[in-house]
Amino acid sequence: MSMLSGLSTNYGFATAIALIASHKFKPPRWLFTRVIWNPKPMELKQQMDRDKEVTQEDIIEVEPLEE
């Protein structure tokens, strides 16, 4: 059992080093700097416009009445 725990520790360490090397020794970017967490004002406005429900009164205002 002690041999398995030693092997798993060594493989875990090797995996961590390989992961760091694959990212070219740069630390990962902080999650909250993405656009999802910090939207720009224009993107926020566009999202609010997309989420707005269209009522029948809005449709009537846009379409002219034909007689």
N, CA, C and O atoms as CSV, one atom per row, in Angstrom:
chain,resi,resn,atom,element,x,y,z
A,1,MET,N,N,0.824,-1.187,0.000
A,1,MET,CA,C,0.000,0.000,0.000
A,1,MET,C,C,0.874,1.258,0.000
A,1,MET,O,O,0.548,2.248,-0.655
A,2,SER,N,N,1.978,1.209,0.736
A,2,SER,CA,C,2.863,2.375,0.767
A,2,SER,C,C,3.525,2.585,-0.594
A,2,SER,O,O,3.835,3.717,-0.967
A,3,MET,N,N,3.739,1.503,-1.333
A,3,MET,CA,C,4.332,1.629,-2.660
A,3,MET,C,C,3.345,2.312,-3.607
A,3,MET,O,O,3.748,3.153,-4.410
A,4,LEU,N,N,2.063,1.963,-3.526
A,4,LEU,CA,C,1.061,2.596,-4.373
A,4,LEU,C,C,0.925,4.082,-4.057
A,4,LEU,O,O,0.798,4.899,-4.969
A,5,SER,N,N,0.949,4.433,-2.792
A,5,SER,CA,C,0.836,5.846,-2.446
A,5,SER,C,C,2.074,6.615,-2.915
A,5,SER,O,O,1.956,7.764,-3.341
A,6,GLY,N,N,3.234,6.013,-2.847
A,6,GLY,CA,C,4.447,6.661,-3.356
A,6,GLY,C,C,4.409,6.845,-4.850
A,6,GLY,O,O,4.796,7.896,-5.362
A,7,LEU,N,N,3.939,5.819,-5.566
A,7,LEU,CA,C,3.825,5.924,-7.020
A,7,LEU,C,C,2.807,6.979,-7.421
A,7,LEU,O,O,3.051,7.762,-8.340
A,8,SER,N,N,1.663,7.006,-6.736
A,8,SER,CA,C,0.639,7.997,-7.089
A,8,SER,C,C,1.131,9.413,-6.791
A,8,SER,O,O,0.802,10.341,-7.531
A,9,THR,N,N,1.904,9.597,-5.737
A,9,THR,CA,C,2.467,10.911,-5.445
A,9,THR,C,C,3.437,11.335,-6.534
A,9,THR,O,O,3.412,12.482,-6.980
A,10,ASN,N,N,4.296,10.408,-6.963
A,10,ASN,CA,C,5.256,10.727,-8.016
A,10,ASN,C,C,4.561,11.027,-9.345
A,10,ASN,O,O,4.934,11.976,-10.035
A,11,TYR,N,N,3.557,10.232,-9.708
A,11,TYR,CA,C,2.824,10.479,-10.943
A,11,TYR,C,C,2.044,11.791,-10.869
A,11,TYR,O,O,1.954,12.515,-11.861
A,12,GLY,N,N,1.493,12.094,-9.723
A,12,GLY,CA,C,0.790,13.367,-9.553
A,12,GLY,C,C,1.727,14.550,-9.722
A,12,GLY,O,O,1.372,15.539,-10.364
A,13,PHE,N,N,2.922,14.456,-9.149
A,13,PHE,CA,C,3.916,15.511,-9.294
A,13,PHE,C,C,4.347,15.654,-10.751
A,13,PHE,O,O,4.466,16.768,-11.262
A,14,ALA,N,N,4.579,14.524,-11.417
A,14,ALA,CA,C,4.981,14.560,-12.824
A,14,ALA,C,C,3.874,15.149,-13.694
A,14,ALA,O,O,4.154,15.884,-14.641
A,15,THR,N,N,2.632,14.835,-13.383
A,15,THR,CA,C,1.507,15.380,-14.134
A,15,THR,C,C,1.417,16.887,-13.950
A,15,THR,O,O,1.169,17.617,-14.909
A,16,ALA,N,N,1.617,17.358,-12.726
A,16,ALA,CA,C,1.578,18.794,-12.465
A,16,ALA,C,C,2.681,19.516,-13.233
A,16,ALA,O,O,2.440,20.581,-13.800
A,17,ILE,N,N,3.861,18.961,-13.258
A,17,ILE,CA,C,4.970,19.567,-14.005
A,17,ILE,C,C,4.667,19.566,-15.504
A,17,ILE,O,O,4.956,20.545,-16.192
A,18,ALA,N,N,4.089,18.482,-16.011
A,18,ALA,CA,C,3.745,18.411,-17.435
A,18,ALA,C,C,2.671,19.434,-17.799
A,18,ALA,O,O,2.722,20.033,-18.873
A,19,LEU,N,N,1.702,19.635,-16.910
A,19,LEU,CA,C,0.649,20.607,-17.162
A,19,LEU,C,C,1.216,22.020,-17.181
A,19,LEU,O,O,0.855,22.829,-18.035
A,20,ILE,N,N,2.101,22.312,-16.241
A,20,ILE,CA,C,2.734,23.637,-16.205
A,20,ILE,C,C,3.583,23.846,-17.449
A,20,ILE,O,O,3.581,24.937,-18.020
A,21,ALA,N,N,4.302,22.827,-17.874
A,21,ALA,CA,C,5.136,22.941,-19.070
A,21,ALA,C,C,4.287,23.111,-20.326
A,21,ALA,O,O,4.688,23.825,-21.245
A,22,SER,N,N,3.129,22.472,-20.383
A,22,SER,CA,C,2.280,22.604,-21.564
A,22,SER,C,C,1.675,24.004,-21.678
A,22,SER,O,O,1.311,24.431,-22.773
A,23,HIS,N,N,1.566,24.719,-20.559
A,23,HIS,CA,C,1.087,26.099,-20.573
A,23,HIS,C,C,2.236,27.094,-20.697
A,23,HIS,O,O,2.061,28.286,-20.443
A,24,LYS,N,N,3.388,26.612,-21.079
A,24,LYS,CA,C,4.587,27.424,-21.306
A,24,LYS,C,C,4.986,28.205,-20.063
A,24,LYS,O,O,5.417,29.355,-20.157
A,25,PHE,N,N,4.842,27.585,-18.908
A,25,PHE,CA,C,5.251,28.113,-17.605
A,25,PHE,C,C,4.597,29.448,-17.272
A,25,PHE,O,O,5.165,30.253,-16.534
A,26,LYS,N,N,3.400,29.685,-17.816
A,26,LYS,CA,C,2.639,30.887,-17.482
A,26,LYS,C,C,1.534,30.487,-16.512
A,26,LYS,O,O,0.942,29.418,-16.662
A,27,PRO,N,N,1.246,31.327,-15.520
A,27,PRO,CA,C,0.138,30.999,-14.632
A,27,PRO,C,C,-1.190,31.146,-15.384
A,27,PRO,O,O,-1.272,31.930,-16.329
A,28,PRO,N,N,-2.206,30.421,-14.990
A,28,PRO,CA,C,-3.492,30.535,-15.686
A,28,PRO,C,C,-4.105,31.909,-15.486
A,28,PRO,O,O,-3.853,32.569,-14.478
A,29,ARG,N,N,-4.909,32.336,-16.449
A,29,ARG,CA,C,-5.582,33.628,-16.316
A,29,ARG,C,C,-6.646,33.528,-15.247
A,29,ARG,O,O,-7.247,32.473,-15.044
A,30,TRP,N,N,-6.870,34.619,-14.576
A,30,TRP,CA,C,-7.888,34.662,-13.537
A,30,TRP,C,C,-9.249,34.561,-14.200
A,30,TRP,O,O,-9.495,35.205,-15.220
A,31,LEU,N,N,-10.119,33.772,-13.638
A,31,LEU,CA,C,-11.411,33.460,-14.239
A,31,LEU,C,C,-12.287,34.693,-14.405
A,31,LEU,O,O,-13.014,34.804,-15.392
A,32,PHE,N,N,-12.228,35.616,-13.459
A,32,PHE,CA,C,-13.164,36.734,-13.454
A,32,PHE,C,C,-12.771,37.854,-14.404
A,32,PHE,O,O,-13.450,38.880,-14.439
A,33,THR,N,N,-11.701,37.698,-15.175
A,33,THR,CA,C,-11.331,38.728,-16.138
A,33,THR,C,C,-11.996,38.488,-17.484
A,33,THR,O,O,-11.848,39.304,-18.394
A,34,ARG,N,N,-12.708,37.410,-17.628
A,34,ARG,CA,C,-13.363,37.112,-18.902
A,34,ARG,C,C,-14.551,38.037,-19.118
A,34,ARG,O,O,-15.018,38.696,-18.190
A,35,VAL,N,N,-15.027,38.076,-20.337
A,35,VAL,CA,C,-16.159,38.920,-20.695
A,35,VAL,C,C,-17.413,38.465,-19.962
A,35,VAL,O,O,-18.294,39.276,-19.679
A,36,ILE,N,N,-17.499,37.176,-19.652
A,36,ILE,CA,C,-18.681,36.649,-18.970
A,36,ILE,C,C,-18.857,37.322,-17.620
A,36,ILE,O,O,-19.977,37.641,-17.224
A,37,TRP,N,N,-17.752,37.539,-16.911
A,37,TRP,CA,C,-17.839,38.095,-15.565
A,37,TRP,C,C,-17.777,39.616,-15.571
A,37,TRP,O,O,-18.362,40.250,-14.693
A,38,ASN,N,N,-17.098,40.211,-16.520
A,38,ASN,CA,C,-16.967,41.660,-16.614
A,38,ASN,C,C,-17.436,42.117,-17.989
A,38,ASN,O,O,-16.607,42.466,-18.830
A,39,PRO,N,N,-18.737,42.124,-18.237
A,39,PRO,CA,C,-19.194,42.514,-19.572
A,39,PRO,C,C,-18.994,44.006,-19.794
A,39,PRO,O,O,-19.065,44.802,-18.858
A,40,LYS,N,N,-18.745,44.368,-21.033
A,40,LYS,CA,C,-18.626,45.772,-21.383
A,40,LYS,C,C,-20.032,46.355,-21.462
A,40,LYS,O,O,-20.984,45.614,-21.708
A,41,PRO,N,N,-20.187,47.657,-21.261
A,41,PRO,CA,C,-21.536,48.248,-21.236
A,41,PRO,C,C,-22.349,47.964,-22.484
A,41,PRO,O,O,-23.550,47.717,-22.382
A,42,MET,N,N,-21.735,47.991,-23.662
A,42,MET,CA,C,-22.481,47.752,-24.894
A,42,MET,C,C,-22.983,46.312,-24.953
A,42,MET,O,O,-24.119,46.068,-25.360
A,43,GLU,N,N,-22.153,45.367,-24.554
A,43,GLU,CA,C,-22.574,43.968,-24.562
A,43,GLU,C,C,-23.685,43.736,-23.554
A,43,GLU,O,O,-24.594,42.944,-23.803
A,44,LEU,N,N,-23.621,44.415,-22.425
A,44,LEU,CA,C,-24.661,44.285,-21.404
A,44,LEU,C,C,-25.985,44.819,-21.926
A,44,LEU,O,O,-27.037,44.224,-21.688
A,45,LYS,N,N,-25.935,45.959,-22.649
A,45,LYS,CA,C,-27.158,46.535,-23.217
A,45,LYS,C,C,-27.748,45.607,-24.271
A,45,LYS,O,O,-28.963,45.413,-24.318
A,46,GLN,N,N,-26.895,45.033,-25.119
A,46,GLN,CA,C,-27.389,44.117,-26.146
A,46,GLN,C,C,-28.020,42.886,-25.525
A,46,GLN,O,O,-29.027,42.385,-26.026
A,47,GLN,N,N,-27.446,42.397,-24.448
A,47,GLN,CA,C,-28.012,41.232,-23.788
A,47,GLN,C,C,-29.359,41.575,-23.164
A,47,GLN,O,O,-30.287,40.767,-23.207
A,48,MET,N,N,-29.472,42.759,-22.591
A,48,MET,CA,C,-30.742,43.163,-21.998
A,48,MET,C,C,-31.801,43.305,-23.078
A,48,MET,O,O,-32.959,42.949,-22.860
A,49,ASP,N,N,-31.416,43.827,-24.249
A,49,ASP,CA,C,-32.364,43.953,-25.347
A,49,ASP,C,C,-32.825,42.587,-25.845
A,49,ASP,O,O,-33.987,42.419,-26.212
A,50,ARG,N,N,-31.913,41.607,-25.858
A,50,ARG,CA,C,-32.269,40.253,-26.283
A,50,ARG,C,C,-33.218,39.596,-25.287
A,50,ARG,O,O,-34.126,38.861,-25.675
A,51,ASP,N,N,-33.002,39.863,-24.012
A,51,ASP,CA,C,-33.803,39.216,-22.983
A,51,ASP,C,C,-35.166,39.867,-22.788
A,51,ASP,O,O,-36.037,39.301,-22.126
A,52,LYS,N,N,-35.357,41.056,-23.361
A,52,LYS,CA,C,-36.617,41.769,-23.175
A,52,LYS,C,C,-37.741,41.044,-23.918
A,52,LYS,O,O,-37.580,40.634,-25.067
A,53,GLU,N,N,-38.860,40.896,-23.250
A,53,GLU,CA,C,-40.003,40.255,-23.884
A,53,GLU,C,C,-40.716,41.251,-24.788
A,53,GLU,O,O,-40.813,42.436,-24.468
A,54,VAL,N,N,-41.205,40.770,-25.896
A,54,VAL,CA,C,-41.944,41.609,-26.827
A,54,VAL,C,C,-43.424,41.428,-26.537
A,54,VAL,O,O,-43.945,40.313,-26.565
A,55,THR,N,N,-44.083,42.523,-26.262
A,55,THR,CA,C,-45.524,42.464,-25.981
A,55,THR,C,C,-46.291,42.802,-27.252
A,55,THR,O,O,-45.713,43.240,-28.247
A,56,GLN,N,N,-47.585,42.594,-27.200
A,56,GLN,CA,C,-48.415,42.879,-28.364
A,56,GLN,C,C,-48.467,44.384,-28.618
A,56,GLN,O,O,-48.575,44.814,-29.766
A,57,GLU,N,N,-48.391,45.182,-27.558
A,57,GLU,CA,C,-48.397,46.640,-27.738
A,57,GLU,C,C,-47.153,47.108,-28.473
A,57,GLU,O,O,-47.214,48.050,-29.263
A,58,ASP,N,N,-46.012,46.450,-28.216
A,58,ASP,CA,C,-44.788,46.802,-28.939
A,58,ASP,C,C,-44.946,46.507,-30.427
A,58,ASP,O,O,-44.487,47.283,-31.265
A,59,ILE,N,N,-45.581,45.409,-30.755
A,59,ILE,CA,C,-45.777,45.040,-32.154
A,59,ILE,C,C,-46.724,46.022,-32.833
A,59,ILE,O,O,-46.501,46.408,-33.981
A,60,ILE,N,N,-47.775,46.426,-32.136
A,60,ILE,CA,C,-48.740,47.363,-32.690
A,60,ILE,C,C,-48.086,48.719,-32.946
A,60,ILE,O,O,-48.386,49.366,-33.949
A,61,GLU,N,N,-47.194,49.160,-32.051
A,61,GLU,CA,C,-46.515,50.434,-32.223
A,61,GLU,C,C,-45.609,50.416,-33.445
A,61,GLU,O,O,-45.483,51.422,-34.142
A,62,VAL,N,N,-44.979,49.278,-33.707
A,62,VAL,CA,C,-44.027,49.202,-34.815
A,62,VAL,C,C,-44.756,49.072,-36.151
A,62,VAL,O,O,-44.387,49.734,-37.121
A,63,GLU,N,N,-45.765,48.246,-36.211
A,63,GLU,CA,C,-46.473,48.013,-37.474
A,63,GLU,C,C,-47.564,49.063,-37.670
A,63,GLU,O,O,-48.390,49.263,-36.779
A,64,PRO,N,N,-47.582,49.733,-38.811
A,64,PRO,CA,C,-48.665,50.704,-39.062
A,64,PRO,C,C,-49.968,49.958,-39.344
A,64,PRO,O,O,-49.978,48.863,-39.906
A,65,LEU,N,N,-51.030,50.574,-38.946
A,65,LEU,CA,C,-52.341,49.976,-39.179
A,65,LEU,C,C,-52.744,50.187,-40.626
A,65,LEU,O,O,-52.655,51.301,-41.142
A,66,GLU,N,N,-53.179,49.138,-41.273
A,66,GLU,CA,C,-53.624,49.233,-42.668
A,66,GLU,C,C,-55.144,49.271,-42.687
A,66,GLU,O,O,-55.810,48.475,-42.026
A,67,GLU,N,N,-55.664,50.190,-43.438
A,67,GLU,CA,C,-57.121,50.310,-43.543
A,67,GLU,C,C,-57.592,50.150,-44.959
A,67,GLU,O,O,-58.792,50.224,-45.223
